[in-house]
Amino acid sequence: MSLKTPINHDFNIKCPKCEHKLSYNLRLDDLEKVSSKEKPEDTETKYKFISYVVCKNPLCHYDIELKGYIFEYPADTINTIELASIK
């Protein structure tokens, strides 16, 4: 893995249980390489992550699971961070 961790990224998410909206700064320390694809200039690498956050609604406190992907292209540069599922 060539990406330097930890990676910090802000997400706006909605609790799947109570629909409370919250802003969350995700700190990623553990990434798993999923795939690599050759492109004209360099290789694009895809990593997956799983993180957990607790809903800030005082009546809920649901444990939210966040799954997503980070795309590195070119090397050592984050191109995209996307959430694939929130449950």
Buried (B, 14 or more C-beta within 10 A) or exposed (E): EEBEEEBEBEBEBEBEBEEBEBEBEBEBEEBEEEEEEEEEEEEBBBBBBBBEBEBEBEEBEBEBEBEBBBBBBEEEEBEEBEBEEBE
